[in-house]
Amino acid sequence: MGRATRSSILLLCLVVVCGGNLYQDLSITWGDGRAKIIGAGNLLTLSLDKFSGSGFQSKNEYLFGKIDMQMKLIPGNSAGTVTAYYWSSEGDGRDEIDMEFLGNLSGDPYTLHTNIYAQGKGDREQQFHLWFDPTADFHTYSILWNPSHIVISVDGIPVREFRNMESKGIPYPKNRPMRIYSSLWNADQWATRGGLVKTDWSRAPFVASYRSFKADACVWAAGRPAPCSISAANSARFSQKLDPPSLQRLKWVQRNYMIYNYCTDAKRFPYGLPPECSIS
Ligand SMILES: *[C@@H]1O[C@H](CO)[C@@H](O)[C@H](O)[C@H]1NC(C)=O
């Protein structure tokens, strides 16, 4: 076990696996009725119109774990819209793990935009097209965050891994709990083809749907702490690296579906690529 893993055993939290009732796990945070949990709590919808977007967050904060959510993105012409789904800490110099889905004209591919912030420092964008139509059906989007690495996956296929490289002086999020957030908003200044394609408000409201929130994660239980069984090192959520088949799949995605990688954008970093880019 690495230094990071050992020290985190000292942190206090509680492991939960939950799923099913969205009323229990999520709170609507904004949008004046545009975000809704429906029926018995198995479906949540966010909507966006000319006046406002909407959003929700997880009730719990977590320190490490894996959260899966099924999402079905805005069908048809979604150009100009962004559906963001991310982990974030609070306060200054925040940690954040982002998935943002940038809409497009009907028939043109959605872009999955990702970024990772540690102690306020981001600029680690990677973008992907998907190998399926994310508006036709629900698919599972997951973010694993543990002391060793962060893995963003789609339908169980890893699209991005960010390893803990603290030993090489690269900050890694590990001290502050994070919450899950999601929001749907208008970003037609930049989202689609760099802002060339604007939101067509005659198509509003735009609706994205969510179901099957599953947190296999350590709840940060401020005030009522319980030791988190993070020492269960063989459990997948605390795995220290991708197994060979997962690594193969990651390579497949990166080879065939990655459309932007900050690590190869030499123009953007005239004084040299970020240090993590040269660590394999
Ligand atoms: C939209 O479609 C165009 C054309 O296929 C593609 O280049 C672009 O990456 C797509 N996504 C966004 C968000 O612009």
The ligand as a Gaussian input file, in Angstrom:
#p B3LYP/6-31G(d) Opt

LIG

0 1
 C      -20.343000      18.365000     -33.124000
 O      -20.229000      17.814000     -34.409000
 C      -19.052000      18.197000     -35.101000
 C      -19.149000      17.616000     -36.519000
 O      -19.187000      16.224000     -36.503000
 C      -17.830000      17.677000     -34.343000
 O      -16.644000      18.128000     -34.971000
 C      -17.846000      18.205000     -32.902000
 O      -16.794000      17.605000     -32.149000
 C      -19.171000      17.852000     -32.264000
 N      -19.283000      18.259000     -30.874000
 C      -19.234000      19.530000     -30.443000
 C      -19.503000      19.715000     -29.004000
 O      -18.988000      20.498000     -31.133000

